[in-house]
Amino acid sequence: MAPMFLVSNEAMIQAAMQNGILGTFPTLNYRNEGALAKLLDNLNHFKKSGCTGNYGVNLIVQQSNPLYENHLAICVAKQVPVYITSLGNPKKVIEQANSYGAKVFCDVTNVMHAQKAFDAGCHGFIAVGQGAGGHAGNFPLSILIETLKQKFNLPVIAAGGIATGTGICSTLCMGADAVSIGTRFIASNEATVSNAYKDAIVNAGMADVVLTERLSGTPCNIINTTYAQKIGFKQNALERFLNKNATTKKYFKMLVQLQGLKKLEAAVKPGNYNNLWCAGQSVELIINIKPVAQIIETLLTETKMAQTLLQQKLIQNSLI
């Protein structure tokens, strides 16, 4: 279960753990004093209860995240088992994680990002391809996964456009070691976002998902709502200059992200009509809202069916 800004919550993570998968969440979902530490205590206690899954955190490691250092210190103190890093240099997270045997997987969208993460000592990659919710990549998973597997001897977790067992099976065939699924879990009973957001996930198609620069300065996939069109998808010339200038980019990115956070936070709450919702192109394949346990069960069943069908086709074509 991928980390989803303003969506991932304790109930979702525990449901993932209870049903044998890795549940992850952005630490920025817990910005109030003491909230992150309390959640990690709860998850560590739940982990000891006999569940077969595990949990991890997502850290935005770029300088524009004012809570990065504090959140990392809390996570290390609570011995978080798995980290996912995004949008910055993961070296410090890797060093801290190595001190007690935790694993660090770095979001990468291309070989250049992957090389930097590899040089920093990461334990694997989250290959973020086209169509992913939130900060999406530019390349299809069919190329990105194989390229990473050829160039680096590290595990690769596929992310972007996966919402069914067929998608899981196909990415495993591409060479991925695991998959990271986000958008499908927005349409879950445990998600506490508005019903309007969940309905939008179910009703939208892949053509309804568009990239915007207006929320964080980095291209981000959202559902194309009337409000999204109103605020626009591109930064103007001055904003682009401030976003790239060495003197101003740190503070400008921080301002853009703060403004984007407020807009997104308001949009996920019930009764808000300024609809601004992150989602991936896999909305095309999502047709219902279910409990997390049922979503996972369906994904596993579909994956086994897809594997069986693949084997039959290979036999029919005399390929095995």
Buried (B, 14 or more C-beta within 10 A) or exposed (E): BBBBBBBBBBBBBBBBBBBEBBBBBBBBBBEEEEEBBEBBEEBBEBBEEEBEBBBBBBBBBBBBBEBBEEBBEBBBEBEBBBBBBBBBBBBBBBEBBEEEEBBBBBBBBBBEBBEBBBEBEBBBBBBBBBBBBBBBBEBBBBEBBBBBBEEBEBBBBBBBBBBBBBBBBBBBEBBBBBBBBBBBBBBBBBBBBBEBBBEBBEEBEEEBBBBBBBBBBBBBBBBBBEBBEEBEBEBEEEBEEBBEEEEEBEEBBBBBBEBBBEBBBBBBEEEBEEBBBBBBBBBBBBEEBBEBBBBBEBBBEBBEEBBEEBEEEEEEEEEE
